[in-house]
Amino acid sequence: MEGYVEGTCGTCGEQIQDAYINAFGMQWHLDHLQCNVCGKDFSDGTQVCEGHDGFAYCPDDWKKTFLPPCGGCQKPINGPTINALNKTWHPDCFVCGTCKAKLTGQFFPGSKGLPLCEKHYYDEQNLICGGCNMPIVAGKCITMKGDDKGQRDIKFHVEHFKCSYCKKNLAGQKYKKHKGKPYCEKCHLALFE
């Protein structure tokens, strides 16, 4: 504002005779103050927003320029945030990337950069037990190879690798598969052969 004379335009320095805009402690001809991004003037009464850089912005461009985008909806965030996975999130957008359940505590990084709940993280890692449907987080596990038709391998906690019919534990035993499920040889013979 150094050198500014009251009653003159902050852009051109000429005397203001008609309607004007007051912004940044100065006066401006209606069409001489413009948004630093889109170039729109404020003659229609649009609010003038001052950026942290000292330039004028229309409200939409001020939000896009100075507010972080949400990692979920991509809209600017003005209010409470959650910072995770090198992104900023609206609290309502911080959800599991698979099931969309709200994440309020523990979460896991997904391969696509989205947060995941525990179940879907371990499912993405192919670490959900085929017997109890719970994550395999520690200890030994048994892998039953998938078929040639693209079925992925199925992992089991050792104590849950059982015949799907008689429930005999198959850890260390010979077994056969049918439709992605393990069977002891005796049950497989009786049921499918």
C-alpha positions in Angstrom: 0.0 0.0 0.0 3.0 2.2 0.0 2.4 5.0 -2.5 -1.3 4.3 -2.7 -3.5 7.4 -2.8 -7.1 7.1 -1.4 -9.7 7.4 -4.2 -7.5 6.0 -6.9 -7.4 2.5 -8.5 -4.9 0.1 -7.0 -4.1 -1.2 -10.5 -4.0 1.8 -12.9 -3.6 4.6 -10.3 -6.3 6.7 -12.0 -9.0 8.6 -10.1 -12.2 6.5 -9.4 -15.4 8.3 -10.4 -18.0 5.4 -10.4 -18.6 2.2 -8.7 -15.5 0.4 -7.3 -14.3 -2.6 -5.2 -12.7 -2.3 -1.8 -10.1 -5.0 -1.3 -6.8 -5.3 0.5 -7.3 -1.9 2.0 -7.4 -0.3 -1.4 -10.0 0.7 -4.1 -10.2 -0.7 -7.6 -12.1 0.0 -10.8 -14.6 -2.9 -11.2 -12.8 -4.5 -14.1 -9.2 -3.9 -12.9 -9.1 -6.4 -10.1 -9.0 -10.0 -11.4 -8.6 -13.5 -10.1 -5.0 -14.5 -10.4 -5.9 -18.0 -11.8 -9.0 -17.6 -14.1 -8.7 -13.9 -14.8 -12.4 -13.2 -13.9 -13.0 -9.7 -12.6 -15.2 -9.1 -9.6 -17.7 -6.6 -11.2 -20.6 -9.1 -10.6 -20.1 -8.8 -6.8 -18.2 -12.1 -6.4 -16.3 -12.2 -3.1 -12.6 -11.3 -3.5 -10.3 -13.7 -1.6 -6.8 -12.7 -0.7 -4.3 -15.5 -1.2 -1.3 -16.1 1.0 0.7 -14.8 -1.8 -1.0 -11.4 -1.8 -3.0 -11.9 -5.0 -6.7 -11.8 -5.5 -8.7 -15.0 -6.2 -12.3 -15.9 -6.8 -13.6 -18.3 -4.1 -13.3 -21.4 -6.2 -9.8 -20.8 -7.3 -8.7 -19.7 -3.8 -9.9 -23.2 -2.6 -8.2 -25.0 -5.4 -5.0 -23.1 -4.9 -4.7 -23.0 -1.1 -6.7 -25.9 0.3 -5.3 -29.4 0.1 -7.3 -31.9 -2.1 -8.9 -34.8 -0.4 -7.2 -38.2 -1.1 -10.7 -39.7 -1.5 -13.1 -37.3 -3.3 -10.4 -34.9 -4.6 -12.4 -31.9 -3.5 -10.5 -29.1 -1.5 -10.6 -29.6 2.3 -11.7 -26.7 4.5 -12.0 -28.0 8.0 -10.9 -31.1 9.9 -8.5 -33.4 8.1 -6.9 -36.8 8.5 -3.3 -37.0 7.2 -2.3 -40.5 6.1 -0.5 -42.3 3.3 1.1 -39.0 2.2 -2.4 -37.5 1.5 -5.0 -35.4 3.3 -8.5 -36.7 3.7 -11.9 -35.4 4.8 -12.8 -37.5 7.8 -15.8 -38.9 6.0 -13.7 -39.9 3.0 -11.1 -41.9 5.0 -12.7 -45.3 4.3 -11.5 -48.7 3.3 -10.8 -48.7 -0.5 -12.6 -52.0 -0.9 -15.6 -52.2 1.5 -15.9 -48.4 2.1 -16.1 -48.9 5.9 -15.0 -45.8 7.9 -11.5 -46.2 9.3 -11.3 -44.8 12.8 -8.2 -46.4 14.1 -6.0 -49.0 12.6 -5.6 -49.0 8.8 -3.3 -50.5 6.3 -1.8 -49.2 3.0 -3.3 -50.7 -0.1 -1.4 -51.4 -3.3 -3.4 -48.7 -5.1 -2.5 -46.0 -2.6 -5.8 -46.2 -0.7 -6.3 -47.2 2.9 -7.6 -50.6 3.7 -9.3 -52.2 6.7 -7.4 -55.2 8.2 -9.5 -57.8 6.5 -9.1 -56.3 3.0 -5.4 -55.6 3.5 -4.7 -59.2 4.3 -7.0 -60.3 1.5 -5.0 -58.2 -0.9 -1.8 -59.8 0.4 -3.5 -63.2 0.0 -3.2 -63.9 3.7 -6.8 -64.7 4.6 -7.2 -68.2 6.0 -9.4 -70.4 3.8 -10.6 -72.2 6.9 -11.6 -69.5 9.4 -11.6 -66.5 7.0 -9.4 -64.5 9.4 -6.1 -62.8 8.7 -2.9 -64.9 8.9 -0.7 -62.5 10.8 2.0 -64.7 12.3 3.1 -68.3 12.5 3.2 -71.1 10.0 0.6 -71.4 7.2 -0.2 -74.0 4.6 -0.6 -73.0 0.9 -3.0 -74.9 -1.3 -2.1 -74.2 -4.9 -4.7 -72.6 -7.1 -5.9 -74.4 -10.2 -4.9 -73.8 -13.8 -8.0 -71.7 -14.4 -6.6 -68.6 -12.6 -7.8 -69.5 -9.1 -5.3 -68.1 -6.7 -3.5 -70.0 -4.0 -5.4 -70.4 -0.8 -3.6 -70.2 2.5 -4.6 -71.7 5.8 -3.6 -71.5 9.5 -2.0 -74.9 10.1 -4.9 -75.8 12.6 -7.5 -74.9 10.0 -6.3 -76.9 7.1 -8.9 -79.6 7.3 -10.9 -81.9 5.1 -14.0 -80.0 4.0 -16.2 -83.0 4.7 -14.9 -85.0 7.7 -12.9 -82.1 9.3 -9.8 -84.3 9.7 -6.6 -82.1 10.0 -4.7 -82.4 6.7 -1.4 -80.7 7.8 1.4 -83.0 6.5 -1.2 -85.4 4.9 -2.0 -86.2 1.3 -5.1 -84.4 0.2 -7.1 -83.7 -3.0 -8.9 -80.5 -4.1 -12.4 -80.1 -5.4 -13.8 -76.6 -6.4 -11.1 -74.9 -4.3 -11.6 -76.9 -1.1 -9.3 -79.5 0.4 -10.5 -83.1 1.1 -8.8 -86.1 2.6 -8.2 -88.8 0.0 -10.9 -91.0 1.6 -13.6 -88.4 1.4 -12.6 -87.2 -2.0 -12.9 -90.8 -3.3 -16.3 -91.3 -1.7 -17.7 -87.9 -2.8 -16.3 -87.2 -6.2 -14.8 -90.3 -7.8 
